Amino acid sequence: MWSVPAEHEADGVFVMINVVIINIKKIIRKETRKKEKTEEREICILRETLDFILSACMSTHPNEFVGLLTTDKGARNLISDVIILPGTHSSAFSAYLREDMIPLGMRFIGTVHSHPHPHASHPSARDMHVFARFGKCHIITFFPYCESCWKCYNASGREISLRVI
């Protein structure tokens, strides 16, 4: 505890009150930044984009489907489009993108690909490698490609929520 000489006791109280106010402001700023980061991290996908993904996966079955997820310029966390690159290879066991076909300056938020087997909803070791290199949001769909036949993962392979709007 501070010891304040009697002649400056009022000043000391003023200083202590200022210190408390400054600390409260720091706490409020810190909590506000946490809230902004949490809100910023929420990623959404348009219903029609998800419907396109599920339809494309069903069309390529029994082969895998793969594409890049992109967002609108004004809404960085709203997945609005799927880009299918020229030269994309797909088989019943794998699908891969040709990185040299990604247009210069193209911004994408992640990837989407399908697993033709109904019990393969989790990322493989190869998927984890791709996740780490291609954005922060990765969708895996699986047979039979219905409304609930997909999951979303972050770059570390941890399942995350993706709100459909």
C-alpha positions in Angstrom: 0.0 0.0 0.0 1.2 3.5 -0.7 2.1 5.8 2.1 1.1 9.4 1.3 2.3 12.4 3.3 -0.6 14.2 5.0 -0.2 17.4 2.9 -0.5 15.4 -0.3 -3.2 13.0 0.9 -5.8 14.4 -1.4 -3.4 14.3 -4.3 -2.6 10.7 -3.5 -6.3 9.7 -3.5 -6.6 11.5 -6.9 -3.6 9.6 -8.2 -5.0 6.3 -6.9 -8.4 6.9 -8.5 -6.7 7.7 -11.8 -4.7 4.5 -11.6 -7.9 2.5 -11.0 -9.7 4.3 -13.8 -6.8 3.6 -16.2 -6.7 -0.1 -15.2 -10.5 -0.3 -15.7 -10.1 1.3 -19.2 -7.4 -1.2 -20.1 -9.6 -4.2 -19.0 -12.5 -2.8 -21.0 -10.3 -2.3 -24.1 -8.9 -5.9 -23.7 -12.4 -7.4 -23.4 -13.6 -5.4 -26.4 -10.7 -6.6 -28.5 -11.5 -10.2 -27.4 -15.1 -9.8 -28.4 -14.1 -8.2 -31.8 -11.7 -11.1 -32.5 -14.4 -13.7 -31.6 -17.0 -12.0 -33.9 -14.4 -11.6 -36.6 -13.6 -15.3 -36.5 -17.2 -16.4 -37.1 -17.3 -17.7 -40.6 -20.5 -18.1 -42.5 -21.5 -19.7 -45.8 -24.3 -18.8 -48.2 -27.0 -21.5 -48.4 -26.7 -21.5 -52.2 -23.0 -22.0 -52.0 -23.4 -25.0 -49.7 -26.1 -26.4 -52.0 -23.7 -26.0 -55.0 -20.9 -27.8 -53.1 -23.2 -30.8 -52.1 -24.6 -31.0 -55.7 -21.1 -30.9 -57.2 -19.9 -33.6 -54.8 -22.8 -35.8 -55.8 -22.2 -35.2 -59.5 -18.5 -36.3 -59.2 -19.2 -39.3 -57.0 -17.6 -41.9 -56.7 -14.7 -39.6 -57.4 -13.6 -36.9 -55.0 -14.4 -33.2 -55.6 -12.1 -30.3 -54.7 -12.3 -26.6 -54.9 -11.2 -23.3 -53.3 -13.5 -21.3 -51.1 -13.7 -17.6 -51.7 -15.4 -14.6 -50.0 -16.9 -11.4 -51.1 -14.6 -8.4 -50.8 -17.0 -6.6 -48.4 -17.6 -9.7 -46.2 -14.2 -11.4 -45.5 -15.8 -14.2 -43.5 -18.8 -15.0 -45.7 -18.1 -17.8 -48.1 -19.8 -17.0 -51.3 -18.1 -18.9 -54.1 -16.3 -22.1 -55.0 -13.5 -21.9 -57.5 -12.7 -25.0 -59.5 -9.2 -24.7 -61.0 -8.2 -25.9 -64.4 -6.1 -29.1 -64.3 -7.8 -30.3 -61.0 -7.3 -34.0 -60.7 -9.9 -36.3 -59.1 -10.2 -40.0 -58.5 -12.0 -42.3 -56.1 -9.1 -42.0 -53.7 -7.9 -38.5 -53.9 -8.3 -35.1 -55.5 -5.7 -32.3 -55.8 -5.5 -28.8 -57.0 -2.7 -27.5 -59.3 -1.2 -24.7 -57.3 0.3 -23.2 -60.4 -3.3 -22.6 -61.7 -4.3 -20.4 -58.8 -4.6 -16.9 -60.3 -2.1 -14.3 -59.0 -3.6 -12.2 -56.3 -6.6 -14.5 -55.7 -7.7 -14.5 -52.1 -9.4 -17.6 -50.7 -10.5 -18.5 -47.2 -10.0 -22.3 -47.6 -10.8 -25.4 -49.4 -13.7 -27.9 -50.0 -13.4 -31.5 -50.9 -15.4 -34.7 -50.7 -14.8 -38.1 -49.2 -16.9 -40.6 -51.2 -17.1 -43.0 -48.2 -19.9 -42.2 -45.7 -17.7 -42.8 -42.6 -14.8 -40.6 -43.8 -15.9 -37.3 -42.3 -12.5 -36.6 -40.6 -9.4 -35.1 -42.3 -6.7 -37.5 -43.4 -3.0 -36.8 -42.9 -2.8 -35.4 -46.4 -5.8 -33.2 -45.7 -4.1 -31.8 -42.7 -1.1 -30.8 -44.9 -3.4 -29.0 -47.3 -5.3 -27.3 -44.5 -2.1 -25.8 -43.1 -1.3 -24.2 -46.5 -4.6 -23.1 -47.9 -6.5 -20.8 -45.5 -8.5 -21.1 -42.3 -11.7 -22.8 -43.2 -11.9 -26.3 -44.8 -15.1 -28.2 -45.6 -15.2 -31.9 -46.0 -18.4 -33.4 -47.4 -19.2 -37.1 -47.4 -21.6 -39.5 -49.1 -24.6 -39.3 -49.5 -24.0 -35.5 -49.6 -27.1 -34.5 -47.8 -27.7 -31.3 -45.7 -25.9 -32.8 -42.7 -23.2 -34.6 -44.6 -20.4 -32.1 -44.2 -18.0 -30.7 -41.5 -15.8 -27.7 -41.3 -12.2 -27.6 -39.9 -9.7 -24.9 -39.2 -6.1 -24.9 -40.5 -5.0 -27.1 -37.6 -7.7 -29.7 -38.4 -9.9 -28.9 -35.4 -13.6 -29.0 -36.2 -15.2 -25.5 -36.2 -18.7 -24.3 -36.6 -19.8 -22.7 -39.9 -23.1 -20.9 -39.9 -25.3 -21.3 -43.0 -27.1 -18.1 -44.0 
